[in-house]
Amino acid sequence: MRVKAPHNSPLEAIQTRVSNRGRWITKQQRQFAQYAPTLPALEYVSGEGYRYLGRQYRLKVIESNQETVRLWHGKLEVSTHQRENSKQVENLVKRWYRERAQQIYLERYQHCIRLVAQYGIQHERGFELRTMHKRWGSCTKEGKIILNPLLVSAPKDCIDYVGVAEKKEKVTVSRLSDQRKIFRCKS
């Protein structure tokens, strides 16, 4: 266990504080130990599992003169002339995810815009893709929705949820005459 304390704190005071909180610390350590461990880093080799739109696909790397990625018979098939070069396979897979994300997010964005239009809500600022290591999405001050390309691994309804949840930061709740609550854009 690592303890952080101000530089001018006496060692005795630090030890006393830690020993007084010993039960709480032990409880917290046990609680965090129950969480799933972090996943190992992807190696981009045949047999690894990858998600796309909520379904699991096994990676199949094959030798080929063309460099392509496709879903084929329940597999994420990567064709490359450098089959053993995992960095090349990684680049192809990431590019494929980004291209698919752009296509799927545009479809989902248009779907959500049509759904909320019946309530008089408009959003014309669009979205953009940005790789984020700890977030699925965010929303700029101007109202543009930012989505992580890897969100395309989730089911479509989850993609819709993230897009709407990010937009809600820029939204206020209004009451209609029939007392139903709807979301209205601030801008």
N, C-alpha and C positions, 0 to 999 in steps of 0.2 A: 504494500500500500504506500502511496506517495502522499505526503502532507505538504500543503503550501501555507506559508504564514508570512506576515510582514517581517522584513529583515531585522528590525529592532526588537522583535519579540523574544523574551527570555525562553530558553529551551525548556525549563521547568514548567512554564505556563502552557507551552504547546503540548507537552506530555500530559499534563493534568487535563487539559481540554479534550485531548484524544481519548484518554482513559475514561473520562466522564461520559463520553458519547460512544463508548465501545459497543454497547448493545445495538444502538441505532445503526452504527456503521456495519456491524455484522448482518443485521436485518437487510440493509440496503444491498450489500454484496450478494446475499442469497437471492434477493429479488431480481437483481440484474443477471445473475447466473442462469435464471430460467428463460431468458430471452434467447432466441435462436442466434447461433454464432454467425459472424459475417461470412458471406459466401466467398469461396476461393475465387481468385482472378480467373477470367476466361482465358483459355489457351488457344482458342480458334482451331480446334482439331475435330476431325470426324467423331461423332458420338455425343458431343456436348449438346445440352438442351438450350433452346432459345425460344422466347415467347414472341408471339405476334397476334395482335387482336384477341388476347386472352387465351390462346391455344398454345400448346407446347409443340415445338418442332425440333427434331434432331438434325444437327449439322452433318452434311455429307459433302466432303471436299473431294472433287474429282479432277484429274488431269485433263486439260483441254487447251486448244490453241486460242479459244475465245475466253474472255473474262466476263462471266455473267453470274448473277445470283437470282434464284427463283424458288418459289414454293412448288415442290413436285412430289406427288404421292406421299404427303405427310412429312416431307423432309425439307429443310432449308438447304438447297443444293447450291454449292459454290463451285463454279468451273474456273480454273486458272491454270496457267502454264507453270506456276510455281507452287505446286501442291504442298510442299513441305515448308514453305515460307509462311509462318503463322502471321507475320506482320502484314503481308500482302492479303491474306485471307481476312484479317481484321479490317483492313482498309476497305475491302470490297463489301463486307457485311455492314460496316458502319455507313458507307455510302448508300447501300440498299435501304437500310433503315431510314435514313434521312429522306431519300426519294419517296419511299412509301409513306413516311410521316407527312410530308408536304401534301401528297395526294389525299390521304385519309383525313387530315386536319381540315383541308379545304372543304371536303365533303361534309364533315361534321359541323364545321363553322356555318356553312350555308344551311344545313338542317336546323341548327339552333336558331339562326337568324329568322328563318321562316316560322318556327314555333313561337318565338317571343314577339314577332311582329303583330300577332293578333291582340296583344296587350298594349300596342302602341310604343313598344321599345325598339329603338334602332341602335345599331352598332355598325359603323362604317370604317372603323380604324383598322380592321383586319387583325392578322396575327403574324408572328414570325417565329422561326425555329432558332433555338439557342441551346447548346449543350450545357447542362447544369449538373453538377455532381451531387447536389443534395436536395434539389427541388424538381417537381414535375412541371411547374409553371409559375408565372407571375404576371403582373400587369403594370405597365408603365404609368407615370403620372398623366400622360396624354390619353390613356385608355387603350393602348395597343396591348393585345394579349401575347405573352411570350410563352411558348410551349417547348418542352424538352423532346427532342426527336425519339428518345427511348420510351416515351409515353405510349407510342404506337404498340408496345408490347401488351398493353392493357386492353380489355374489352371496350367496344365503342361507347357504351353508356358511361364508363369510367372516364373516357376522354371527354365526353360531353360535360360531365360533372366538373372536371378540373378546369375546363374552359370557362364555365359559368362561375365556378368558385373564385377563380382569379379575377373575373370581371366584377364580382360583388363588392370588391374593395371600392369601386367607383360608383356604387349604387346606393340609393336611399329607398326606403320603403314608403309607399304612398297608399292612402286609403281611397277606394272607389265609393261611389254612392251606395253600393250594396254591401259595404263593409268588408269586401275581400281585399287582401293585401297583394300588391304586385310590386315588382321592382321597376324603378324608373332611373334612367341614367342621370347623373348630376349635370352633365355638360349640355 
